[in-house]
Amino acid sequence: MGFIYNGINSKNMKIKARLTSWQASPALRNTYEVVPGKAGVADFGCDISERIITISCSIYPQKSFADLVSVLDDLAEWLNPMNGLKQLILEDIPNRFFYARLTEQVDCERLLRTAGAFELKFICPDPHAYALTDEQFTISSVGTHELQRITGNTDSEPIYQLKGTISGSTSTYISITTNGEELRVVGALTADEVLVIDSGLVTAKITDANGNTLRNGLPVLDELNFPVLHKGENEITVSAVGATFSELKILAKSRWR
């Protein structure tokens, strides 16, 4: 096995890597409360915490100890956690990626004079794995539409890209209802603009046709009711009142828990 970090394969860095364990579910953050006079505790549910990925690595014998150190120097530059989160792909699980960085120091054990072994411990502040090839949908007419999300095993926070014309008056709007939750767009939008709504980042922006940001999109939303897509069937209803709806593109951001 190998892994790809920030677009670079571990094999190209002269590193052999393998997974020796797998965290089937990230750590839980449980919420309990002691209730006087009641046995046990009151359970207020739980959420998931960060994910830890540990990779066992080795470096084959080099020509000299200096060459071994050179490989480790290149590794330190490649995996520098000061550069922030980067995309991590594990070749044993090639259909998904994580946003990760190193969380601990790397100590190389010298096995032979010019070979070594070490562990890399990555932290994923967002514990989800995301699909490398994402599901995308396009809606080009008002009405109710059924969408089937196949990839992943949990709810996703999609990106909506809305095209249409809204004058911005109080009586004109475009409504997008996702699984019973309505998102109403009431602000001005011209035919050559795109409203991009990102549920994962909890933000919105208005861009031109080339993707260049023109202005903040949050003020054009009636409420900050960001959509969520379920695994399996999803019902999306689009309506326009005094406005023109052109197209809604949906990037599912399909993911695994």
N, C-alpha and C positions, 0 to 999 in steps of 0.2 A: 504494500500500500504506500501511497504517497499523499501529499496534500498540496493544495494551491493556496497561497496567501498573497493577497494584493496582486494577483495575476502571475505570480512566479511559482513554478513547480519545485517542490523540495528536491526532486531528483536532479534538477539542474543546479542545485546548490551542493551537490555531492553528499546528500543526506538520505539515509534509509529510514523510513518512518512506518509505524504500525499502531493501530488502536489495540490496547490490551483490555479496555473496559468501555462501557457505554452507559451514560446517564439516561435511563429510559424516561425519567421525568425530573425536571429541575426541582430544586429544594422548594419547600412550601413555606409560605408565611401565614401561619394560623392566627386567628383572632379568637381568643377565649376571654371570658369574664367570670370571675367568681361571684356567685349570688349567695348572700348569707341565708342560711337555713335550707339551702338546696344542695343535694348531693352532686358531686362532680362540678362541672363548669357549664356555662352557657356558651354554645358554639355559634359564633357570628361568621362562620365561613372561612375561606382561605383564598390566597392568591399565589402565583408562582414567582419565585425569586430568579436570580441570575443563573445561567447555565455555565458549568465548568467542563471543558474538554481537555483531556490529558492525552498527549501523544508521546509514545516512546520512540526515541531516535538513536541512530548510531552513525558513525562516520567510519568508512572502510580505511584500512591502513594507507597512509600517505607516504610519500618518499622520505619525509623528514618531519620532526616535531614542529618545525617552523611552518610547514605546509598544513599541518593539522590546525595550528593556531590561525592560519590564514583563512581556512574554511570557517572556523568559529567567528572570526572577525566579520566575514561576509554575512554570516547568519545574524550577528548582532545588528548589523546595519539593516538587513532585510526585515527583521522582526521588531525593530525599534518601537516599543510601545508609546513613546513620546509622539509618534506620528498619528496616534488615535486609532479608532476602529477601522478595520479593513475587512474585505470579503474573504472568508475562509471556506474552502471547499475540500471535503474529504473524499478521496477517490473511492473508498468503500461505499460511499453514499453519494453518487454522482449527480443526483437530481435536485439537490438543494444546497443552500449556502447559509452561513452564519455571519453576523457582524461581530468581530472578535479582536482581541489584542492580548498580548502576554500579561499575566498577572503576577508572576513571580520571577525571581532571578533564575538564570540557567547555569547550572553547575555541571561541567563535563567531567565524567569519571574516565581516567586514562586506563584503558584496558590493555593495550599494548603500547609500545614506545610511540607509535604514530597513529593510533586509532583511539576512538572514544565513544562513550554512550551518555545520554542525558534524556531528561524529560522536558517537554514543553507543556506548560499549563496555560490554556487560553481561557479568558473570561468573556462571556457573551452577556452584556448588560440587558439586552433584549434576548430572552431565552429561546425565542422562536427561530426555526429554520425556514427559509423562504425558497420558493420554487425558482430554479434557474430559468426554466421556460414557463412563464406565467400565463395564466388564463386571461383572455381578453374578450370583451363583448362589445357590440355596437348596437345601439337603439336609435332608430331614425324616424320614429313616428310616435305620436301620443297614444296613450292607452295603457293596458296592462300587459306586461311581458314576464315570461317565466325563464329564469336563467338557472343552469345547472352547474354548480361548482364541484369538480371532481377531485382536483389535486389537494393534498393536505389532509389534516384531521381535526381542524378547529376553525373557529370563526376568523375571518380576515378583515383587515381595515383597508378598504380599497381606495384607489384614486379615481375620481370622476372628472371627466373633461367635457364640459358643457358648451355647446355652440347654440346661439339663438340671438334674438333681438328683443330687448326689454327697454322700454322708454324710461323707466325709473319713477314713474308716477305711482301714487299709493294704490291704484286700482289695477296695476298690471304686474304679473309675476309668472314664473315657471315653477311648478311644483314637482318634486321627485320624491315619491314615497317608496322606501325600501323596507320590505317586510313589516309594513304597518307604521313605520316611522317616517314622518314627512320632513323634507328639507325644502324650504321655500326660498327661491331667489327673487328678490324684490328690487335690487339696485339696477342701475343702468348697465346695459351690455349691448355692444354693437355687433353687426354681422361678421366683422373681421377680427373679433376678439374671442378668446377662449377662457372660460372660468374653470380653474383647476382646483378641485377640492380634495385635500389629502387627509384622510381620516387618521392615518398613522401619526402624522405630524401635528394633527389638530389645527390645520391652517388652510387658507385659501388664497389664491392669487389670480390676477387677470393678466393673460399674456397675449402677444400677437400670434399670428399664424406660424411664426418661426420659433415660438417658445420663449421669446424674450419677455421678461416680466415688465408689465406696464404700471401696475399699482396693486395695493393690498386688496384681496377679494373678500375679506371678512365683513366689511360694511355692507356688502350687497346681500348678505344672508339675513333672513328674518330672525332665525335662531341658530345657535351653534349646535345643531343636531346632526352630527356626522354619521354617515351610513356605515353599517356593518353587514357583511355577507356571511351567510351560514355555509357549512359544508353540505352539499346537496342542493335541494330546491330553494330558490329565492324568487320572490315576487316583487317586481318593480313597476310602479305606475307613474306615468308622466302625463302632466296636463299643463296647459298654457291658458292664461286668462289675460286678454288684451296684449299678448306677446306672441312671438313666433319661435317655435321650437325647431331646431335644425337637426341636432345630433347629440347623442350622449355616448362617449366612449368610456368603458369601465376597465381599469387594470385591477384585477382581483386581489393582487398581493397575497396569493394563496400561501399558506404556511402550515407548519407542523408544530405541535405543542412539545 
